[in-house]
Amino acid sequence: MTKKTIPSKTGRDKSRSQSPTIRSSISSSQSQKKPLMPSPGRDIKSGGVQPARPVPRDFVVPQRPVSAPVIPGQISGVAGAAQAQAAEHESRVALLNSRWNSVAGRASLASLYGSMDAMTNQLNRLLTGVSDLRAHGYRYGRTWEEQIASLQEAWARQRQEATRILEDERRNLDSTTYDVQNYLNRAVREPGLITAADSRVSDFERQVSAAEQRVNGVFASTSQSAAELSLELTEAETVIEALESASFQLFPEESGLHVCEAKWYARGAEPLEGMLFLTDSRLLFEKRQEIVTKKFIFFKTEKKMEQELLWYTPIGGIEVVGMEDKKELLRAREELLILRLEGGDAPQEVTLNLVNARNEDWARLLKRAKEGQFDFEHVEAAPAPAPTAAEAPVGEGADTPTAPSPAEEAPLPTKCPNCGAALPTIYKGMREIRCAYCDTLIRLD
């Protein structure tokens, strides 16, 4: 009997049997599907809609904490601020340590011991300096030896008193040094103490300065007097050195007083460099100028010093007629001293540029010399011993006339001993005068 095949409704033949592979994939896909959850508004059993349960009014839905977003620059900014604070603290500590090391070194007051030794040496040098000046013929500064002796006597007492005060001050400073050092060590570890530590160092600085002033105050007057006397001796030494190297000789019994570098503005010529000398008798200008004697292209290879006494005048014939302080752009100030001169071989008027000296000082020196004020400071040389009868030259004995004493000096002449003509005005400091009529040279000494 023949089997008939019944067609499907779709008109396609389906195989009743399925492939095992297809079946396994279907079952697998169904197993992966999630089961449907019942709706909250439906009743599972009845399939109806159940009303929603009301939410209490005070109920707050909990929320998960949300962390703030991390900004990359914020972390580096905090670290940078910390580093800046640390760097500032280190800088302040370094500066404070530098100040402390300086003031702690002064706290021993060792420099004051050196100052006292220097004072002793200075007084000894003053005494030696005066002896050297006297040996070279300097006859002014009559009270120098007395001043030095008085200073040495005062210094002997003052040094003992200064030493006692110094030891007391040093003991007080030693204890304070220990306390300040400990506080500084704490400030290094604790930045909050750095300001207070700075204040303590400042207080200690003032304490050390006050201690130094108390010790120096004991011999301040002696130190000042010694310094002033030292300047006077230095100026006198300069006068002696300049006179020893001069191209001229002083008169007998003439002594130098002051000297300075100067330029003479002669009419119709370039300024001449030289030295201006003031003695107890005259004012002299000596040319001292280097002259180039050989050149190689633009280079000066050889020079020589030209020295010549250009003019002199007695101090009694000097009159200050003007003083000027010229200050020009990009040039040093020029001290110009204008003098009118009479009685010597100098021009009637000269203009001098004083170098490293002041017009006012030299005007005062000239006035003192003219009025004879330096005579009170003159030191008389020790008289030479009188020769014995055996040492007296042949033909000379007890009847030999002696030089007249100052009280017995002959009056100055007013007429020429040769022609009887009236002589010109004789000024203080003149040693000779020439007759204007017969040209006779008359000695006044």
Summary of the structure (lengths in Angstrom):
residues: 445
radius of gyration: 54.7
end to end distance: 194.0
largest distance: 210.0
contacts: 1047
relative contact order: 0.07
helix: 44%
strand: 18%
